[in-house]
Amino acid sequence: MRFWDSSALVPLVITEAVSYRLAELYLEDGAILTWWGSEVECVSAIARLERENKLSPRETGFALEKLDALARSWHRIEPIETIRQTARRFLRVHPLRAADALQLAAAFLASEGQPPSLGFVCLDDRLCTAALREGFPLVDRSTLGDLDP
């Protein structure tokens, strides 16, 4: 099982250049482990694409339906005090946004403080760098194809 950041979850519900490869990764495990707030982050990304006219209302509705179905099956790391404290520390040592620090803290908790034991799936450069520095093995992004939007 791997930990999935919301940046890697969105291409599972919206067709992007990396969608096929990420779907393969998902099928390899058959499970997703993610932070409690990932679903909200995914909806934010989908809504932004709709506001930017990159998704039609119909495509948005379909993406949200796919997200709902996917979210019903994934394993969530709930928001507990340890995650909040760890996220605060990560914000001091890595140039992360708050939600990214919470994602990384949730993965850290899921790894039971042993980051090398848990693969990390992410498409966000800043979060990938922080995860790598914390010791998480990252999915080889070079195998995912073109990452440019």
Contact map, one row per residue, 1 for C-alpha under 8 A:
11100000000000000000000000001011100000000000000000000000000000000000000000000000000000000000000000000000000000000000011000000000000000000000000000000
11110000000000000000000000001011100000000000000000000000000000000000000000000000000000000000000000000000000000000000011110000000000000000000000000000
11111000000000000000000000000001110000000000000000000000000000000000000000000000000000000000000000000000001000000000011110000000000000000000000000000
01111101100000000000000000000001110000000000000000000000000000000000000000000000000000000000000000000000000000000000000111000000000000000000000000000
00111111100000000000000000000000011001000000000000000000000000000000000000000000000000000000000000000010000000000000000111100000000000000000000000000
00011111110000000000000000000000010001101100000000000000000000000000000000000000000000000000000000000000000000000000000001000000000000000000000000000
00001111111000000000000000000000000000000100000000000000000000000000000000000000000000000000000000000000000000000000000001110000000000000000000000000
00011111111100000000010000000000000000000000000000000000000000000000000000000000000000000000000000000000000000000000000011100000000000000000000000000
00011111111110000000000000000000000000000100000000000000000000000000000000000000000000000000000000000000000000000000000000000000000000000000000000000
00000111111111000000000000000000000000000100110000000000000000000000000000000000000000000000000000000000000000000000000000000000000000000000000000000
00000011111111110110010000000000000000000000000000000000000000000000000000000000000000000000000000000000000000000000000000000000000000000000000000000
00000001111111100010011000000000000000000000000000000000000000000000000000000000000000000000000000000000000000000000000000000000000000000000000000000
00000000111111100000000000000000000000000000000000000000000000110110000000000000000000000000000000000000000000000000000000000000000000000000000000000
00000000011111110010000000000000000000000000000000000000000000100000000000000000000000000000000000000000000000000000000000000000000000000000000000000
00000000001111111010000000000000000000000000000000000000000000000000000000000000000000000000000000000000000000000000000000000000000000000000000000000
00000000001001111110000000000000000000000000000000000000000000000000000000000000000000000000000000000000000000000000000000000000000000000000000000001
00000000000000111111000000000000000000000000000000000000000000000000000000000000000000000000000000000000000000000000000000000000000000000000000011100
00000000001000011111110000000000000000000000000000000000000000000000000000000000000000000000000000000000000000000000000000000000000000000000000111100
00000000001101111111111000000000000000000000000000000000000000000000000000000000000000000000000000000000000000000000000000000000000000000000000000000
00000000000000001111111100000000000000000000000000000000000000000000000000000000000000000000000000000000000000000000000000000000000000000000000000000
00000000000000000111111110000000000000000000000000000000000000000000000000000000000000000000000000000000000000000000000000000000000000000000001110000
00000001001100000111111111000000000000000000000000000000000000000000000000000000000000000000000000000000000000000000000000000000000000000000000100000
00000000000100000011111111100000000000000000000000000000000000000000000000000000000000000000000000000000000000000000000000000000000000000000000000000
00000000000000000001111111110000000000000000000000000000000000000000000000000000000000000000000000000000000000000000000000000000000000000000000000000
00000000000000000000111111111000000000000000000000000000000000000000000000000000000000000000000000000000000000000000000000000000000000000000000000000
00000000000000000000011111111111000000000000000000000000000000000000000000000000000000000000000000000000000000000000000000000000000000000000000000000
00000000000000000000001111111110000000000000000000000000000000000000000000000000000000000000000000000000000000000000000000000000000000000000000000000
00000000000000000000000111111100000000000000000000000000000000000000000000000000000000000000000000000000000000000000000000000000000000000000000000000
11000000000000000000000011111111000000000000000000000000000000000000000000000000000000000000000000000000000000000000000000000000000000000000000000000
00000000000000000000000001111111000000000000000000000000000000000000000000000000000000000000000000000000000000000000000000000000000000000000000000000
11000000000000000000000001101111100000000000000000000000000000000000000011100000000000000000000000000000000000000000000000000000000000000000000000000
11110000000000000000000001001111110000000000000000000000000000000000000011100000000000000000000000000000000000000000000000000000000000000000000000000
11110000000000000000000000000011111000000000000000000000000000000000000001111000000000000000000000000000000000000000000000000000000000000000000000000
00111100000000000000000000000001111101000000000000000000000000000000000001111000000000000000000000000010011000000000000000000000000000000000000000000
00001000000000000000000000000000111111000000000000000000000000000000000000011110000000000000000000000110011000000000000000000000000000000000000000000
00000000000000000000000000000000011111100000000000000000000000000000000000011110000000000000000000000000000000000000000000000000000000000000000000000
00000000000000000000000000000000001111111000000000000000000000000000000000000000000000000000000000000000000000000000000000000000000000000000000000000
00001100000000000000000000000000011111111100000000000000000000000000000000000000000000000000000000000010000000000000000000000000000000000000000000000
00000100000000000000000000000000000111111110000000000000000000000010001000000000000000000000000000000000000000000000000000000000000000000000000000000
00000000000000000000000000000000000011111111000000000000000000000000000000000000000000000000000000000000000000000000000000000000000000000000000000000
00000100000000000000000000000000000011111111100000000000000000000000000000000000000000000000000000000000000000000000000000000000000000000000000000000
00000110110000000000000000000000000001111111110000000000000000000010000000000000000000000000000000000000000000000000000000000000000000000000000000000
00000000000000000000000000000000000000111111111000000000000000010000000000000000000000000000000000000000000000000000000000000000000000000000000000000
00000000000000000000000000000000000000011111111100000000000000000000000000000000000000000000000000000000000000000000000000000000000000000000000000000
00000000010000000000000000000000000000001111111110000000000000000000000000000000000000000000000000000000000000000000000000000000000000000000000000000
00000000010000000000000000000000000000000111111111000000000100110000000000000000000000000000000000000000000000000000000000000000000000000000000000000
00000000000000000000000000000000000000000011111111100000000100000000000000000000000000000000000000000000000000000000000000000000000000000000000000000
00000000000000000000000000000000000000000001111111110000000000000000000000000000000000000000000000000000000000000000000000000000000000000000000000000
00000000000000000000000000000000000000000000111111111110000000000000000000000000000000000000000000000000000000000000000000000000000000000000000000000
00000000000000000000000000000000000000000000011111111111100100000000000000000000000000000000000000000000000000000000000000000000000000000000000000000
00000000000000000000000000000000000000000000001111111110000000000000000000000000000000000000000000000000000000000000000000000000000000000000000000000
00000000000000000000000000000000000000000000000111111110000000000000000000000000000000000000000000000000000000000000000000000000000000000000000000000
00000000000000000000000000000000000000000000000011111111000000000000000000000000000000000000000000000000000000000000000000000000000000000000000000000
00000000000000000000000000000000000000000000000011111111000000000000000000000000000000000000000000000000000000000000000000000000000000000000000000000
00000000000000000000000000000000000000000000000011111111111100000000000000000000000000000000000000000000000000000000000000000000000000000000000000000
00000000000000000000000000000000000000000000000001001111111100000000000000000000000000000000000000000000000000000000000000000000000000000000000000000
00000000000000000000000000000000000000000000000001000011111110000000000000000000000000000000000000000000000000000000000000000000000000000000000000000
00000000000000000000000000000000000000000000000000000011111111000000000000000000000000000000000000000000000000000000000000000000000000000000000000000
00000000000000000000000000000000000000000000000000000011111111100000000000000000000000000000000000000000000000000000000000000000000000000000000000000
00000000000000000000000000000000000000000000011001000011111111110000000000000000000000000000000000000000000000000000000000000000000000000000000000000
00000000000000000000000000000000000000000000000000000000111111111000000000000000000000000000000000000000000000000000000000000000000000000000000000000
00000000000000000000000000000000000000000000000000000000011111111100000000000000000000000000000000000000000000000000000000000000000000000000000000000
00000000000011000000000000000000000000000000010000000000001111111110000000000000000000000000000000000000000000000000000000000000000000000000000000000
00000000000010000000000000000000000000000010010000000000000111111111000000000000000000000000000000000000000000000000000000000000000000000000000000000
00000000000000000000000000000000000000000000000000000000000011111111100000000000000000000000000000000000000000000000000000000000000000000000000000000
00000000000010000000000000000000000000000000000000000000000001111111110000000000000000000000000000000000000000000000000000000000000000000000000000000
00000000000010000000000000000000000000100100000000000000000000111111111000000000000000000000000000000000000000000000000000000000000000000000000000000
00000000000000000000000000000000000000000000000000000000000000011111111100000000000000000000000000000000000000000000000000000000000000000000000000000
00000000000000000000000000000000000000000000000000000000000000001111111110000000000000000000000000000000000000000000000000000000000000000000000000000
00000000000000000000000000000000000000000000000000000000000000000111111111000000000000000000000000000000000000000000000000000000000000000000000000000
00000000000000000000000000000000000000100000000000000000000000000011111111000000000000000000000000000000000000000000000000000000000000000000000000000
00000000000000000000000000000000000000000000000000000000000000000001111111000000000000000000000000000000000000000000000000000000000000000000000000000
00000000000000000000000000000011000000000000000000000000000000000000111111100000000000000000000000000000000000000000000000000000000000000000000000000
00000000000000000000000000000011110000000000000000000000000000000000011111110000000000000000000000000000000000000000000000000000000000000000000000000
00000000000000000000000000000011110000000000000000000000000000000000000011111000000000000000000000000000000000000000000000000000000000000000000000000
00000000000000000000000000000000111100000000000000000000000000000000000001111100000000000000000000000000000000000000000000000000000000000000000000000
00000000000000000000000000000000111100000000000000000000000000000000000000111110000000000000000000000000010001000000000000000000000000000000000000000
00000000000000000000000000000000001100000000000000000000000000000000000000011111000000000000000000000000010000000000000000000000000000000000000000000
00000000000000000000000000000000001100000000000000000000000000000000000000001111101100000000000000000000010000000000000000000000000000000000000000000
00000000000000000000000000000000000000000000000000000000000000000000000000000111111100000000000000000000000000000000000000000000000000000000000000000
00000000000000000000000000000000000000000000000000000000000000000000000000000011111110000000000000000000000000000000000000000000000000000000000000000
00000000000000000000000000000000000000000000000000000000000000000000000000000001111111000000000000000000000010000000000000000000000000000000000000000
00000000000000000000000000000000000000000000000000000000000000000000000000000011111111100000000000000100110010000000000000000000000000000000000000000
00000000000000000000000000000000000000000000000000000000000000000000000000000011111111110000000000000100100000000000000000000000000000000000000000000
00000000000000000000000000000000000000000000000000000000000000000000000000000000111111111000000000000000000000000000000000000000000000000000000000000
00000000000000000000000000000000000000000000000000000000000000000000000000000000011111111100000000000100100000000000000000000000000000000000000000000
00000000000000000000000000000000000000000000000000000000000000000000000000000000001111111110000001001101100000000000000000000000000000000000000000000
00000000000000000000000000000000000000000000000000000000000000000000000000000000000111111111000000001000000000000000000000000000000000000000000000000
00000000000000000000000000000000000000000000000000000000000000000000000000000000000011111111100000000000000000000000000000000000000000000000000000000
00000000000000000000000000000000000000000000000000000000000000000000000000000000000001111111110100001001100000000000000000000000000000000000000000000
00000000000000000000000000000000000000000000000000000000000000000000000000000000000000111111111111001000000000000000000000000000000000000000000000000
00000000000000000000000000000000000000000000000000000000000000000000000000000000000000011111111000000000000000000000000000000000000000000000000000000
00000000000000000000000000000000000000000000000000000000000000000000000000000000000000001111111000000000000000000000000000000000000000000000000000000
00000000000000000000000000000000000000000000000000000000000000000000000000000000000000000111111100000000000000000000000000000000010000000000000000000
00000000000000000000000000000000000000000000000000000000000000000000000000000000000000000011111110000000000000000000000000000100010000000000000000000
00000000000000000000000000000000000000000000000000000000000000000000000000000000000000000110011111011000000000000000000000000110010000000000000000000
00000000000000000000000000000000000000000000000000000000000000000000000000000000000000000010001111111000000000000000000000000000000000000000000000000
00000000000000000000000000000000000000000000000000000000000000000000000000000000000000100010000111111100000000000000000000000000000000000000000000000
00000000000000000000000000000000000000000000000000000000000000000000000000000000000000000000000011111110000000000000000000000000000000000000000000000
00000000000000000000000000000000000000000000000000000000000000000000000000000000000000000000000111111111000000000000000000000010000000000000000000000
00000000000000000000000000000000000000000000000000000000000000000000000000000000000000110110000111111111100000000000000000000000000000000000000000000
00000000000000000000000000000000001000000000000000000000000000000000000000000000001101100000000001111111110000000000000000000000000000000000000000000
00001000000000000000000000000000011001000000000000000000000000000000000000000000000000000000000000111111111000000000000000000000000000000000000000000
00000000000000000000000000000000000000000000000000000000000000000000000000000000000000100100000000011111111100000000000000000010001000000000000000000
00000000000000000000000000000000000000000000000000000000000000000000000000000000001101100100000000001111111110000000000000000000000000000000000000000
00000000000000000000000000000000011000000000000000000000000000000000000000001110001000000000000000000111111111000000000000000000000000000000000000000
00100000000000000000000000000000011000000000000000000000000000000000000000000000000000000000000000000011111111100010010100000000000000000000000000000
00000000000000000000000000000000000000000000000000000000000000000000000000000000000000000000000000000001111111111110000000000000000000000000000000000
00000000000000000000000000000000000000000000000000000000000000000000000000000000011000000000000000000000111111111000000000000000000000000000000000000
00000000000000000000000000000000000000000000000000000000000000000000000000001000000000000000000000000000011111111000010000000000000000000000000000000
00000000000000000000000000000000000000000000000000000000000000000000000000000000000000000000000000000000001111111111110000000000000000000000000000000
00000000000000000000000000000000000000000000000000000000000000000000000000000000000000000000000000000000000111111110000000000000000000000000000000000
00000000000000000000000000000000000000000000000000000000000000000000000000000000000000000000000000000000000111111110000000000000000000000000000000000
00000000000000000000000000000000000000000000000000000000000000000000000000000000000000000000000000000000000100111111110000000000000000000000000000000
00000000000000000000000000000000000000000000000000000000000000000000000000000000000000000000000000000000001100111111110000000000000001111000000000000
00000000000000000000000000000000000000000000000000000000000000000000000000000000000000000000000000000000000000100111111000000000000000111000000000000
00000000000000000000000000000000000000000000000000000000000000000000000000000000000000000000000000000000000000100111111000000000000000011000000000000
11100000000000000000000000000000000000000000000000000000000000000000000000000000000000000000000000000000001001100111111100000000000000011000000000000
11100000000000000000000000000000000000000000000000000000000000000000000000000000000000000000000000000000000000000001111110000000000000011110000000000
01111000000000000000000000000000000000000000000000000000000000000000000000000000000000000000000000000000001000000000011111000000001000011110000000000
01111001000000000000000000000000000000000000000000000000000000000000000000000000000000000000000000000000000000000000001111100000000000000110000000000
00011111000000000000000000000000000000000000000000000000000000000000000000000000000000000000000000000000000000000000000111110011000000000110000000000
00001011000000000000000000000000000000000000000000000000000000000000000000000000000000000000000000000000000000000000000011111001000000000000100000100
00000010000000000000000000000000000000000000000000000000000000000000000000000000000000000000000000000000000000000000000001111111000000000000000000000
00000000000000000000000000000000000000000000000000000000000000000000000000000000000000000000000000000000000000000000000000111111100000000000000000000
00000000000000000000000000000000000000000000000000000000000000000000000000000000000000000000001100000000000000000000000000011111110000000000000000000
00000000000000000000000000000000000000000000000000000000000000000000000000000000000000000000000100010001000000000000000001011111111000000000000000000
00000000000000000000000000000000000000000000000000000000000000000000000000000000000000000000000000000000000000000000000001111111111100000100000000000
00000000000000000000000000000000000000000000000000000000000000000000000000000000000000000000000000000000000000000000000000001111111110000000000000000
00000000000000000000000000000000000000000000000000000000000000000000000000000000000000000000011100000000000000000000000000000111111111000000000000000
00000000000000000000000000000000000000000000000000000000000000000000000000000000000000000000000000000001000000000000000100000011111111111100000000000
00000000000000000000000000000000000000000000000000000000000000000000000000000000000000000000000000000000000000000000000000000001111111111100000000000
00000000000000000000000000000000000000000000000000000000000000000000000000000000000000000000000000000000000000000000000000000000111111110000000000000
00000000000000000000000000000000000000000000000000000000000000000000000000000000000000000000000000000000000000000010000000000000011111110000000000000
00000000000000000000000000000000000000000000000000000000000000000000000000000000000000000000000000000000000000000011000000000000001111111000000000000
00000000000000000000000000000000000000000000000000000000000000000000000000000000000000000000000000000000000000000011111100000000001111111100000000000
00000000000000000000000000000000000000000000000000000000000000000000000000000000000000000000000000000000000000000011111100000000001100111110000000000
00000000000000000000000000000000000000000000000000000000000000000000000000000000000000000000000000000000000000000000001111000001001100011111100000000
00000000000000000000000000000000000000000000000000000000000000000000000000000000000000000000000000000000000000000000001111000000000000001111100000000
00000000000000000000000000000000000000000000000000000000000000000000000000000000000000000000000000000000000000000000000000000000000000000111111100000
00000000000000000000000000000000000000000000000000000000000000000000000000000000000000000000000000000000000000000000000000100000000000000111111110000
00000000000000000000000000000000000000000000000000000000000000000000000000000000000000000000000000000000000000000000000000000000000000000001111110000
00000000000000000000100000000000000000000000000000000000000000000000000000000000000000000000000000000000000000000000000000000000000000000001111110000
00000000000000000100110000000000000000000000000000000000000000000000000000000000000000000000000000000000000000000000000000000000000000000001111111100
00000000000000001100100000000000000000000000000000000000000000000000000000000000000000000000000000000000000000000000000000000000000000000000111111100
00000000000000001100000000000000000000000000000000000000000000000000000000000000000000000000000000000000000000000000000000000000000000000000000111110
00000000000000001100000000000000000000000000000000000000000000000000000000000000000000000000000000000000000000000000000000100000000000000000000111111
00000000000000000000000000000000000000000000000000000000000000000000000000000000000000000000000000000000000000000000000000000000000000000000000001111
00000000000000010000000000000000000000000000000000000000000000000000000000000000000000000000000000000000000000000000000000000000000000000000000000111
